[in-house]
Amino acid sequence: MDNPVNCLDINKQNLLAVGLKNGTVLLLEGTNLNGDKKIVNHKHPDKDVISAVKFSPDGSVLAIGYAPPVSKVYLYDLQSMKKIGECKGASTRVVSVDFSRGG
């Protein structure tokens, strides 16, 4: 990895999400670690730290939690690779994210 890894998750389709300390999430195939998809949402390029990543139960959505100064969770649709939601209001580092059984 180009930067230190801070967190990771794997879904049922064997896709690995790797959250890096530079604010980037890499999406890799779990069997061979190949892949070229990245999610980058740099509002604070020197301070964005991914603190949690979590796939929805069906693997179609990825939640990405950030440490301060962002302290938000962004939701991404993995089909379109677009941000579809945002959860804000955390005053400290997001240390874990989870989904209901229904997603």
N, C-alpha and C positions, 0 to 999 in steps of 0.2 A: 504494500500500500504506500501511496505517496505521502500520507499523513497518518498520525496516530489514530487508531480505531477506538471509538468510545462506546459503541453499542452495536448490536446486530439482532436480526430476527430472520427466520426462514418460514416460508408458507408451504401449503400442501402441494403446490406445483413445483416445489424445490427451487424457488427463487429466494436468494439471500439478499437482504437489505443491510448494508454496512454503513453506519453513521460515523463520520470522521470528525475530528476536532476542528477542522477548518470550515465546517458548515455544509459539507457535501455529503450526499447519500449516494452510494454506488449500488446498483442492482446487478447481481451476478448470478449465473446459473450455479446451483448448489453442487452439482456433480463435478464440474471442472473449473469453476470460478471464472469462466469466461463471461464477458458482457461489456457493453459499452454505454449503457444507460446511466445517466446521472441526474440527480435532482439537486439543483443549486438555487437557493433563495437568499442571496446575500443582500440584506439591508444594512448589516454591520459587518463588512468584509473581514475586519480584523478581530471581531469578537463573536461571530456566529459559532456556536458549539452545539453539535447535535448531542443531546443527552439521552434520547430514547427513540427507538423505532419499533413499530408494531404493525403487523398485517391484520386486516379484518379476517374473520373466520373463513370467508370464501376466497381470500387472497386477492381480491380486486381493488382494495383500498389500502393505502399505507399511511399511517399516522406518524408524524415526525415531531418529536418534542425538542425544544431548544432551551438552553441554559440562558441566564441573564446576559445581556440586557433584553433579549427577545422574550423569553419566558412564555412562549406560546406553543400550541400544537397545531400543525397544519395537516390537512387531509388531502391526499393526492389520489386521483383515479389512475390506476396503472395502465388501463387501456389507452387513454388519451394522454397520459403523463401531464395532466393539468391539475392545478390546485382547485379543490372543490369545496373546501371549508376551512374554518379557522376557529380555534378555541382560545380565548384570551382571558386574562384576569389573574393568572398565577403570579404570585409575588416572588417566588423563588424558582430554583431549577426544577424542571420537569424530570422526575426520576423514573416514572413508568407510565405507560399508556395501556389501556385495555379496551376491548370492545364487548358489547353484549353478545349473546349467542346469535342474535339476529343481525349483528353487524352495526 
